Amino acid sequence: MNIVLYQPEIPPNTGNIARLCAGFNLTLHLVEPLGFSLEDRYLKRAGLDYWPLVKLKIWPDWPSFCLSKPIGRLIATSARRGKHFTSYQPQQSDNLLFGPETRGLPEEVTKEANEILNIPLAPGVRSLNLATTVGFFLGLAYSRLPIS
């Protein structure tokens, strides 16, 4: 399983997600442009001393990722549309795709997805924190798959 962050904007979120990826031995794919420098101290602090354990791939743009993406389904997430998260039947080779914190995934990105999943939220709540959402989907996936 891979985690793909499309144009992430907030360093501590990406740092926390990197730590999750280190803990689960997953590759973290970052699609540029990023809203921060990889040298950002908040990014480093959130990832603690796990950065050497993170399998990190950085892509200059979305087309580059699409041309060389890892084998497996592309599963997008959305705060506004898609199938209910309980319909997700994970596969070890899935690429879980998450959008930028302030605007979500654009249409040209979601059209590449094999599936779009949604976590319904209470009225008035725009979205969940990105790192929380990644952790939620990893928990869901690993509750249905053996951890490798």
C-alpha positions as CSV (number, residue, x, y, z in Angstrom):
1,M,0.0,0.0,0.0
2,N,1.2,3.5,-0.8
3,I,0.1,6.9,0.5
4,V,-0.1,9.7,-2.1
5,L,-0.4,13.3,-1.0
6,Y,-1.3,15.6,-3.8
7,Q,0.1,19.1,-3.2
8,P,0.1,19.0,0.6
9,E,0.1,22.4,2.3
10,I,0.7,22.0,6.0
11,P,4.1,20.7,7.2
12,P,3.0,19.1,10.5
13,N,0.3,17.0,8.7
14,T,2.8,15.7,6.2
15,G,5.3,15.0,9.0
16,N,2.7,13.0,10.9
17,I,1.7,11.1,7.8
18,A,5.4,10.3,7.2
19,R,5.6,8.9,10.7
20,L,2.6,6.7,9.9
21,C,4.3,5.5,6.7
22,A,7.4,4.6,8.6
23,G,5.4,2.7,11.2
24,F,3.5,0.7,8.6
25,N,6.5,0.4,6.2
26,L,4.6,2.2,3.4
27,T,5.9,4.5,0.7
28,L,4.9,8.1,0.9
29,H,4.5,9.9,-2.5
30,L,4.4,13.7,-2.5
31,V,3.2,15.4,-5.6
32,E,4.5,18.9,-6.0
33,P,4.2,21.7,-5.7
34,L,4.3,21.4,-1.9
35,G,3.1,24.2,0.4
36,F,6.4,24.0,2.4
37,S,10.0,23.1,2.1
38,L,11.1,19.6,3.0
39,E,13.6,21.3,5.4
40,D,10.7,22.9,7.3
41,R,11.3,22.5,11.1
42,Y,7.6,21.7,11.8
43,L,7.7,18.9,9.2
44,K,10.8,17.5,10.8
45,R,9.5,17.8,14.3
46,A,6.2,16.0,13.4
47,G,8.1,13.2,11.8
48,L,10.4,13.0,14.8
49,D,13.5,10.8,14.2
50,Y,11.6,8.5,11.9
51,W,12.5,10.3,8.7
52,P,15.4,7.9,7.9
53,L,12.8,5.1,7.9
54,V,10.4,6.8,5.5
55,K,10.4,5.5,1.9
56,L,9.8,8.9,0.2
57,K,9.2,9.6,-3.5
58,I,8.7,13.1,-4.7
59,W,7.0,13.8,-8.0
60,P,7.3,17.2,-9.8
61,D,3.7,17.2,-10.9
62,W,0.5,15.0,-11.3
63,P,1.3,13.9,-14.9
64,S,4.7,12.6,-13.8
65,F,3.1,10.6,-11.0
66,C,0.5,9.1,-13.4
67,L,3.1,8.1,-15.9
68,S,5.2,6.1,-13.3
69,K,2.8,5.5,-10.5
70,P,3.1,2.2,-8.5
71,I,1.1,-0.8,-9.7
72,G,-2.3,-1.0,-8.1
73,R,-5.6,0.9,-7.8
74,L,-5.7,4.6,-7.2
75,I,-8.2,5.2,-4.4
76,A,-9.1,8.9,-3.9
77,T,-10.7,10.4,-0.9
78,S,-13.1,13.3,-0.8
79,A,-14.9,15.3,1.9
80,R,-17.8,15.9,-0.4
81,R,-18.4,13.0,-2.8
82,G,-17.8,9.3,-3.5
83,K,-18.8,6.0,-2.0
84,H,-19.3,5.6,1.7
85,F,-16.0,4.5,3.3
86,T,-17.5,1.3,4.5
87,S,-17.7,0.1,0.9
88,Y,-13.9,0.1,0.6
89,Q,-12.4,-3.4,0.0
90,P,-8.7,-2.8,0.3
91,Q,-5.9,-4.5,-1.6
92,Q,-2.3,-4.6,-0.6
93,S,-1.3,-2.8,-3.8
94,D,-3.7,0.2,-3.3
95,N,-2.5,3.8,-3.7
96,L,-4.5,5.9,-1.2
97,L,-4.7,9.4,-2.6
98,F,-5.4,12.5,-0.4
99,G,-5.8,16.1,-1.5
100,P,-4.5,19.4,-0.2
101,E,-5.9,20.6,3.1
102,T,-7.6,23.8,1.9
103,R,-9.1,22.7,-1.4
104,G,-9.2,18.9,-1.8
105,L,-8.5,17.0,-5.0
106,P,-9.3,18.7,-8.3
107,E,-11.5,17.0,-11.0
108,E,-8.5,16.3,-13.3
109,V,-6.9,14.3,-10.5
110,T,-10.0,12.4,-9.3
111,K,-10.9,11.3,-12.8
112,E,-7.7,9.1,-12.7
113,A,-9.0,7.3,-9.6
114,N,-10.4,3.8,-9.7
115,E,-12.7,4.7,-6.8
116,I,-13.5,7.8,-4.7
117,L,-14.3,7.3,-1.0
118,N,-16.0,9.6,1.4
119,I,-16.3,10.0,5.2
120,P,-19.7,11.6,5.8
121,L,-19.4,14.5,8.2
122,A,-21.9,16.4,10.4
123,P,-23.5,19.5,8.9
124,G,-21.2,22.5,9.1
125,V,-18.0,20.5,9.2
126,R,-16.0,21.1,6.1
127,S,-13.4,18.3,6.5
128,L,-11.2,16.3,8.8
129,N,-7.5,16.9,9.4
130,L,-5.4,15.4,6.7
131,A,-3.2,13.3,9.0
132,T,-6.3,12.1,10.9
133,T,-8.0,11.1,7.6
134,V,-4.9,9.2,6.4
135,G,-4.8,7.4,9.8
136,F,-8.5,6.6,9.5
137,F,-8.1,5.0,6.1
138,L,-5.0,3.1,7.1
139,G,-6.9,1.7,10.2
140,L,-9.8,0.7,8.0
141,A,-7.5,-0.9,5.4
142,Y,-5.5,-2.8,8.0
143,S,-8.6,-4.0,9.8
144,R,-9.5,-5.8,6.6
145,L,-6.0,-6.8,5.5
146,P,-3.1,-8.5,7.2
147,I,-0.3,-6.0,8.1
148,S,2.8,-6.9,6.0
